[in-house]
Amino acid sequence: MGLRGAPRGRAFTITTRADETPERPAALVQRACPATRPDPRWGADRTSVATWRGFGYVAVVIDVFSRRIVGWRVDTTWRSARALDTLEQAVCARPDRDGLIHHSDRGVHYLSIRSTDRLADAGIEPALGTVGASSDQAAAESVIGLYKTDVIRRQGPWRHVETVELATLAWGARCNTQRVLEPIGYVPPSEYEDASYRNPKTVATPGMGAGVM
């Protein structure tokens, strides 16, 4: 049929710079704690993309329940403002945030005063994973891996960050509304969420640890 799989690459570059501040949010999210509805928990992650003019950096926030991308940004530098912009987009897109937990790695971008203050203002509880331990935020990291496979490796090489940004925008829209995902029953995130609102008891509940797509 002319079909072939797109294998995931093995990347070992560490992009998380841990903040060693003594007081940090607790690791509230456990792998055994499934998300049972939209917006009980978000996962945040970042990645880098090489272009002919230097590196671009992509940050995303996903809803762990449906794997829906609720916030994203592309920029030319790692900055706490970018993480804050991504969070702001997610907050605007998802107004129903009762009991919401925002899970991220221990990078300084997520632990900045501005980011933690914005989470508090929005009534969102911060939670942290462990540096280098993908099991703590497997769903968000799996979406990043899917993005690298679907977009970055397949459509590159990239001339500049602007082309990455446009491709990311198109992919995010397609991923939310068209691309089927194995952990949620081979349906798109938007369809999965719609089904959960219509009849919550018939929808499976993938946990944070169910990250393979």
C-alpha positions, 0 to 999 in steps of 0.5 A, spaced: 500 500 500 506 504 500 505 505 507 511 505 512 512 507 519 515 514 522 520 511 527 521 516 533 528 518 534 532 517 540 534 524 543 539 524 549 540 532 549 538 535 556 534 541 555 532 542 563 536 546 567 534 545 574 532 550 579 535 548 586 531 553 590 529 549 596 522 551 596 519 548 590 512 545 588 511 538 590 511 532 585 503 532 586 502 527 580 503 520 580 503 515 574 497 511 578 493 517 578 489 517 572 485 524 569 478 522 568 475 529 565 478 534 561 482 539 565 484 536 572 491 536 570 495 539 564 502 537 562 508 542 560 514 541 556 519 544 551 524 542 546 529 545 541 529 545 533 535 546 529 534 551 523 539 554 518 539 561 523 540 558 529 535 554 534 528 555 535 525 553 542 518 550 542 513 550 549 507 546 549 501 545 554 497 539 554 491 537 557 493 530 560 486 527 559 485 528 552 492 530 549 489 536 547 494 542 546 491 547 549 497 552 549 504 553 545 509 558 543 515 558 538 521 563 540 528 564 539 531 563 546 529 560 552 525 565 557 521 564 562 516 569 559 515 564 553 513 559 558 508 564 561 505 566 554 504 558 553 501 558 560 497 564 558 494 561 552 492 555 555 488 559 561 484 563 556 483 557 552 480 553 558 476 557 563 474 551 567 479 550 571 477 547 578 482 543 581 487 543 576 494 541 577 499 544 572 505 539 571 512 541 569 519 539 569 524 542 574 526 547 569 528 554 571 522 557 566 517 554 570 519 556 577 520 563 575 516 568 580 512 570 574 510 563 572 508 561 579 504 567 581 500 567 574 499 559 576 496 562 583 492 567 580 489 563 575 487 558 581 492 552 578 496 548 583 503 547 580 507 540 581 514 538 579 517 532 576 524 529 576 530 531 572 531 526 566 525 522 569 520 522 563 515 517 567 513 523 571 510 527 565 510 522 560 503 524 556 506 531 555 513 528 553 510 523 548 506 529 545 513 533 544 515 526 541 510 526 536 511 533 534 518 532 532 516 525 528 510 528 525 513 535 523 520 537 525 524 531 522 519 529 516 519 537 514 526 539 515 531 542 514 528 548 517 530 555 514 528 559 520 524 559 526 518 563 523 517 557 518 517 552 524 512 557 528 507 556 522 508 549 521 507 548 529 501 552 528 498 547 522 500 541 526 497 543 533 490 544 529 491 538 526 493 534 532 487 537 536 482 535 531 484 530 526 490 526 528 488 519 532 491 517 538 492 510 541 492 512 548 485 515 547 482 510 543 484 512 536 480 518 536 482 525 535 483 529 542 477 534 540 472 528 539 475 524 545 473 530 549 466 531 546 464 524 548 466 525 555 462 531 555 456 527 552 457 521 557 463 521 561 462 513 564 463 511 557 470 514 556 476 511 558 481 514 563 488 514 560 493 516 566 499 521 566 503 514 565 500 512 559 504 516 554 506 512 548 502 514 542 
